[in-house]
């Protein structure tokens, strides 16, 4: 091996280059950031779960998103979400929720909605925090604790998704079946 002045060497007729340690460390840090940051911002903590996607809408910090997604995943864990196939669950900050609903012509007191053609469910972020002004408002409107409302919202939207159902009455029956442990609520 012969070393040259420009930081390269020659080994068996091949040229190799020497890089200062700080350049190598910087490269590793940059690659690590770009590989891990989409998962952090999207609240992804299970890399093997490639068909279910979890995301936080604008305004969440990576840490807030990760904490919120932990609560959402715990709520979803009781139900057969793996049957959905490709599906995205999106948390929206409470500050943005009412505007998003009103632009779409929805009741602003609705805690969640699904867009079946794109296989996406959107939830009001107040459902996954222990205390919030919006959470108190939803508790009063729906007359139930926020944890129960999260469960209801998850079951209801899951019923829409699993059954590919737009009809609210049929979806309510399927959501009740999910609560009671019925495996195939669409039949």
N, C-alpha and C positions, 0 to 999 in steps of 0.2 A: 504494500500500500504506500503510495507516494502522496504527500500533501503539497498542495499548491498555495500560493499567496492569497488567492481569492476565496479561501474557505471551502475549497472542494478537494477531492482526492481522486486518485485513480486506483482501482482495484481490478485486477485481471482485465484490463482494457476498458472497464466501465468507469464513468465519471460519477462520483457521489458528492453530495454537498453537506457541509456542516452548518447548522443553524444555531445561533445563540440560544441558550436555555429559555430566556424570557420570550422569544418568538414562539417556541414550541408550547410553552405554558399558555400564552395568549391564544394561540390557535385552538388548544384543547378547551379553554374556557369559552371561546366564541362558539365552537361546535356544540359544547354541552348546553349553552344557553339556547341556541336555536333548536336543538333537539327537544329540550325539556319545556321550553316556554309555552308552546301551544297547548300542552297538556295542563300546565299550571293555570293558564288563563281560561281554559275550557273546563277546568275542574276535574280533569281526568286523573284518576288515581289507580285505575285498574287497566294496565296496558293490554291485557289479554282479552278484554271485553270490547271487541272491535265492531260489533253490530249496534250497540247502544252507545249513544253519544250524549255528553252532558256539556252544556255551555252556559256561561253567564253573559247576559247582555251588557252593553256598555255601562261603565260606571263602577263596576265591581273591581276591587283590587284582586290580585291572584290569591291572596290569603283569605279574603272575604268569600271569594268564589269557592275555594276549597272547603271551607267550613260549611257554607250553605249547601254544597253538593253532598257533603257527608249526611246531613239531615235528610235531604231529598232521597238519597240512595237507601237510607234506612227505611223510609216510608215505602219505597218501591220494592224493597226486598221481600215484603209479605205477599207479593203478587207475582203472577207468571209473566214478568216483563220479557224474559228470554223468548217468549212466543211471538213477540213483536217483529223480530228480525231487525232490519235497519230502522232505527228510530232515534230522534234527537229530542232531548228534554232541555228546555231553555228557561232559566230564571231571569226575570225582569225586575229591575229595581222598582220599588213601590212608587218612587217619585215619577217614574215614566209610565207606570201601568195604566192609569186612568186615561191618559192621552192616547196610548196605543189602542185601547178598547174603543174609545169614543170615535176615533178616526175610522174604525172598522164598523161602526154602528152597533157595537155590543153594549150591553148593560155594564156600567163601570163598577158594579158591585160583584161581578163575576170573578172568582179567584183563579180561574185557569181556562184555557181553550186550546183546542187542537186544530191543526191544519192538516187534514188527512192526505190530500194530494202530495204534500211535501214530507209527510211522515214526521211531523214536529208537534210537540206540546209545549205551550208557554204557561208559566206559573208566576203569579204575583210573589215577589221575593219576601213579602211579609209573612208568608206561610212557613218559612224556614228559619225565622228568627224568634227568639223567645219573647221579646217585647218590642213593639213598635206602635206608633200612632195608627198606622193603617191596620195593623193586626187587631187593635182594640176596636176599630171601626167595623172590621169584618166580623169579629166575635159578636158584636151587638146586632149587626144585620142578620147573620146566619144563626144566631142564638146557640152557639157551641164554642168550645175551646178551640184555639187556633190549631192544636195538634189534631183534633177531630176533623177540622175543616181541611187540613192538609190531606188526611187520609181519604176524606170524601172526594176532594178534588182529584187526587191520584187515581182512585178507583173509577171515578166517572170518566176521566179522560182516557184511562186505560181501556175501559169498556168501549168508548168510541173507537179507539184504535184497534183493539182485538177483533171487534165485530164489524169494523168498517161501517159503522152506523151513524147516520146523521140525526135520526129521530131521537129526541130527548127522552120521551117516555120509555122507549125500548132500551135506551142507554141507561136510564135509571134502574130498570129491572136487572140489566146485566151487571151494573155496579153493586147492587144488593146481592146478587148471586156470588160475585167475587168476595164480598164481605163475609158471606156464609160459607165460603170455601168450595163453591161449585167450580169444577174445572173448566167446563165449557158453557159459559154464560150466554153464548150467542144462539144456542139451539133452543 
